[in-house]
């Protein structure tokens, strides 16, 4: 019922912040909120392929728009993008158009025709914003993925089209299509897939909030498959070792320090009201449906025509009988 107040901080502030209402009441815990203004380093992406233009253009588009990706040339990167074969690069990799022999697949055969691709893992972060069923997997080849691979998309013949595997300390997302044959460079899903794959491999697909409610779980930024992270809860001296990409529920107020393979992070938990903060948007149920707009004009025109034909038929038969 109280009007909200908005404060703008002119300085470029990052780190741990505390907002407090100077008021005495029976519950002082909800008068203080622990906030984190992240100063996260962007995800560096390198393109290790002969045809670099379209890949680099996609990365630069997100970089210039203030996104979490940044393009690096000739240096170390968090994620590397390859085409055909993998020669060097980072430990997190995206491979398009697999070719030749590699430990990333057991066998690689001839080209196949893909009629209807099917998402095997629903709502996977790497494909969350990509409509795989509308993608053209031109140049896809008959491939046998490793036994421990996670198949995300497959053809109607159960041939892997997109899968993730881990080999020799490196995690690779294999995209079984030829960008040229599939005209994938000119598809809206191409930069989207580059972005989603890079952020997912780097463990940054879900940006952390400024604070979380007590009792909620929160993502571990920079968490990666097969690697562990350390979490220090408020007031504790020893860290908790985590192997998952989420932790919770948060039972303590204050700041949580995280050290993951992707870097060092700070998270916070506060005593918040779901209705007053608007943080429940992620828990809302999608009730999207068409609005009741009534009957369209063609419907009424057809109805009028039927009435006219019916009336004319009745009058015609009456004249004929009479």
C-alpha positions in Angstrom: 0.0 0.0 0.0 3.0 2.3 0.5 4.3 4.2 -2.5 7.7 2.9 -3.7 10.8 5.0 -3.7 13.5 4.9 -6.4 17.1 5.9 -5.9 19.7 6.3 -8.7 23.3 5.8 -7.9 25.4 8.2 -10.0 28.7 6.4 -9.4 29.6 3.2 -11.2 29.3 1.0 -8.1 30.0 -2.7 -8.1 30.4 -5.2 -5.3 28.4 -5.8 -2.1 25.9 -3.2 -1.0 23.5 -2.9 1.9 20.2 -1.0 1.8 18.6 -0.2 5.1 15.5 1.5 6.3 16.1 3.6 9.4 13.0 2.6 11.2 12.3 0.9 14.5 9.7 -1.8 14.5 9.0 -5.3 15.9 10.8 -7.0 13.0 14.1 -5.4 12.2 15.3 -8.2 9.9 13.3 -7.0 6.9 14.6 -3.4 7.2 17.9 -4.4 5.7 18.5 -5.8 2.2 21.8 -7.3 1.0 22.5 -6.5 -2.6 25.2 -7.4 -5.1 26.0 -5.2 -8.1 28.0 -7.6 -10.2 31.1 -6.6 -12.1 31.4 -9.8 -14.0 34.0 -10.2 -16.7 32.5 -11.0 -20.1 32.8 -14.4 -21.7 35.7 -14.3 -24.1 35.1 -16.2 -27.3 37.7 -17.1 -30.0 36.9 -18.4 -33.5 39.4 -21.1 -34.6 38.2 -21.8 -38.1 39.0 -20.7 -41.6 35.6 -19.2 -42.2 35.5 -16.8 -39.3 33.5 -13.8 -40.6 30.0 -14.9 -39.7 31.0 -16.3 -36.3 32.9 -13.2 -35.4 30.1 -11.0 -36.6 27.7 -12.8 -34.3 29.9 -12.4 -31.3 30.6 -8.7 -32.1 26.9 -8.1 -32.4 26.3 -9.2 -28.8 29.5 -7.4 -27.6 28.4 -4.1 -29.1 24.9 -4.5 -27.6 26.4 -4.8 -24.1 26.0 -8.6 -23.9 28.2 -10.9 -22.0 30.3 -12.0 -25.0 33.5 -10.5 -26.2 35.6 -11.5 -29.2 39.3 -12.3 -28.7 41.9 -12.9 -31.4 45.2 -14.6 -30.9 44.8 -15.0 -27.1 43.3 -17.3 -24.4 39.5 -17.5 -24.4 36.9 -19.1 -22.3 35.1 -20.6 -25.3 36.3 -21.4 -28.8 34.3 -22.1 -31.9 35.5 -24.5 -34.5 34.3 -25.9 -37.9 35.3 -29.3 -39.2 38.1 -30.3 -36.9 39.3 -29.0 -33.6 42.9 -27.7 -33.6 43.8 -26.0 -30.3 41.4 -23.6 -28.7 39.8 -23.5 -25.2 38.6 -26.3 -23.0 35.0 -25.2 -23.7 34.3 -25.7 -27.4 31.5 -25.5 -30.0 32.1 -27.6 -33.2 30.1 -27.1 -36.4 30.2 -29.6 -39.4 32.2 -32.4 -37.8 34.7 -34.0 -40.2 37.5 -36.6 -40.1 38.4 -38.8 -37.2 38.1 -37.6 -33.6 37.4 -38.9 -30.1 34.3 -36.7 -30.1 32.5 -39.4 -32.1 32.8 -43.1 -32.6 32.2 -43.0 -36.3 31.3 -40.5 -39.0 29.6 -41.5 -42.2 28.0 -40.0 -45.3 25.5 -37.1 -45.5 21.9 -37.7 -44.6 18.6 -36.0 -45.2 16.9 -34.6 -42.1 13.2 -34.1 -42.5 12.0 -33.5 -38.9 14.6 -32.7 -36.2 13.4 -33.5 -32.7 14.5 -32.0 -29.4 15.5 -34.8 -27.0 16.3 -32.7 -24.0 13.4 -30.2 -23.6 14.4 -26.7 -22.6 18.1 -27.3 -22.5 19.9 -23.9 -21.9 22.0 -24.2 -25.0 18.8 -24.5 -27.1 16.3 -22.6 -25.0 16.0 -19.7 -27.4 16.4 -21.8 -30.6 13.5 -23.3 -32.5 15.3 -26.5 -33.5 12.3 -27.9 -35.4 12.4 -25.1 -37.9 16.2 -25.4 -38.4 17.6 -26.9 -41.7 20.3 -29.5 -40.9 21.8 -29.4 -44.3 25.0 -31.3 -44.6 24.3 -33.4 -41.5 26.2 -36.7 -41.5 25.5 -40.1 -40.1 27.4 -39.9 -36.8 27.6 -42.1 -33.7 28.1 -40.1 -30.6 30.1 -41.4 -27.6 28.1 -43.5 -25.1 28.4 -40.8 -22.4 27.3 -38.0 -24.7 24.1 -36.0 -24.0 22.1 -35.9 -27.2 20.0 -32.7 -27.3 18.6 -32.9 -30.9 18.2 -36.0 -33.1 16.8 -36.8 -36.5 13.7 -38.9 -37.2 16.1 -41.8 -37.6 17.6 -41.1 -34.2 20.9 -39.8 -35.6 22.4 -37.2 -33.2 22.3 -33.6 -34.6 23.3 -31.7 -31.5 25.0 -33.3 -28.6 27.4 -32.5 -25.7 30.3 -34.6 -24.7 33.3 -34.3 -22.4 36.7 -35.7 -23.5 40.2 -35.2 -21.9 39.1 -32.4 -19.7 37.3 -30.5 -22.4 33.6 -30.0 -23.0 32.3 -29.8 -26.6 29.0 -29.0 -28.1 28.8 -30.8 -31.5 26.4 -29.3 -34.1 26.0 -31.8 -36.9 25.3 -29.5 -39.8 27.2 -27.7 -42.5 26.5 -23.9 -42.1 27.0 -23.4 -45.9 24.8 -26.2 -47.1 22.1 -25.4 -44.5 22.3 -21.7 -45.3 22.6 -21.4 -41.5 24.7 -18.2 -41.6 21.6 -16.3 -42.8 19.3 -17.8 -40.3 18.2 -16.0 -37.1 19.0 -19.1 -35.2 22.7 -18.9 -36.1 23.7 -16.0 -33.7 21.2 -17.2 -31.2 22.8 -20.7 -31.1 26.3 -19.2 -30.9 25.2 -17.0 -27.9 23.3 -19.8 -26.1 26.0 -22.4 -26.6 28.8 -20.0 -25.3 26.9 -18.9 -22.2 25.8 -22.4 -21.4 29.3 -23.9 -21.7 30.7 -21.1 -19.6 28.0 -21.7 -16.9 26.6 -18.2 -17.4 23.2 -18.9 -19.0 21.3 -17.5 -16.0 22.5 -14.1 -14.9 22.4 -13.8 -11.0 19.9 -11.5 -9.4 20.9 -8.6 -7.1 19.5 -10.6 -4.2 17.5 -13.8 -3.6 14.7 -14.5 -1.1 15.5 -16.6 1.9 14.3 -20.1 1.1 15.0 -19.9 -2.6 17.8 -21.6 -4.5 20.2 -19.7 -6.7 22.4 -20.6 -9.7 26.2 -21.0 -9.3 27.7 -18.7 -11.9 30.5 -20.2 -13.8 29.7 -23.8 -12.8 30.7 -26.4 -15.4 30.0 -30.1 -16.0 32.5 -32.4 -14.3 34.1 -29.6 -12.1 33.4 -28.5 -8.6 32.7 -25.1 -7.0 33.3 -23.8 -3.4 30.6 -21.9 -1.5 31.0 -20.0 1.7 27.8 -19.2 3.5 27.4 -16.1 5.7 29.3 -16.4 9.0 31.1 -19.6 8.0 34.9 -20.0 7.7 35.0 -23.2 5.7 33.7 -23.6 2.2 31.1 -26.1 0.9 32.1 -28.1 -2.1 29.4 -28.2 -4.8 29.2 -30.3 -7.9 25.9 -29.0 -9.1 25.1 -25.7 -10.9 22.5 -24.7 -8.3 22.5 -24.5 -4.5 19.7 -24.0 -2.0 17.6 -23.3 -0.2 19.3 -20.3 1.2 18.6 -20.2 4.9 20.8 -17.4 6.1 20.7 -13.6 5.5 23.8 -12.0 4.1 26.4 -12.5 1.4 27.5 -15.9 -0.1 30.9 -16.1 -1.7 31.3 -18.5 -4.6 34.5 -19.7 -6.3 33.7 -21.6 -9.5 35.7 -22.6 -12.5 34.4 -19.5 -14.2 35.7 -17.1 -11.5 34.8 -15.6 -8.1 31.3 -14.4 -7.4 29.2 -12.9 -4.6 25.5 -13.7 -4.1 23.1 -12.5 -1.4 20.0 -13.5 0.4 17.5 -11.1 2.0 14.1 -11.3 3.8 11.9 -10.2 0.9 8.2 -10.2 0.2 7.3 -12.0 -3.0 4.4 -9.6 -3.7 6.4 -6.4 -3.1 9.6 -7.2 -4.9 8.2 -8.7 -8.1 10.7 -11.6 -7.9 8.0 -14.1 -8.4 8.0 -13.5 -12.2 10.1 -16.6 -12.8 7.5 -18.7 -10.9 4.5 -17.5 -12.8 2.6 -20.0 -14.8 2.3 -19.3 -18.5 -1.3 -18.8 -19.3 -0.9 -17.4 -22.8 -4.0 -17.7 -24.9 -5.9 -15.9 -27.6 -8.0 -13.0 -26.6 -11.8 -13.3 -27.1 -12.1 -10.9 -30.0 -15.5 -12.1 -31.3 -16.3 -13.3 -34.8 -14.3 -12.0 -37.7 -15.8 -10.1 -40.7 -15.5 -13.1 -43.0 -17.6 -15.1 -40.6 -20.5 -12.6 -40.7 -20.2 -12.2 -44.5 -20.6 -15.9 -44.9 -23.6 -16.0 -42.5 -25.3 -13.1 -44.4 -24.7 -14.9 -47.7 -26.3 -18.1 -46.3 -29.3 -16.2 -45.1 -29.7 -14.5 -48.5 -29.5 -17.8 -50.4 -31.9 -19.4 -48.0 -34.4 -16.6 -48.4 -34.1 -16.6 -52.1 -34.6 -20.3 -52.3 -37.7 -20.1 -50.2 -39.2 -17.3 -52.3 -38.3 -19.2 -55.5 -40.1 -22.4 -54.4 -43.2 -20.4 -53.2 -43.5 -18.8 -56.6 -43.0 -22.1 -58.4 -45.7 -23.8 -56.2 -48.1 -20.9 -56.3 
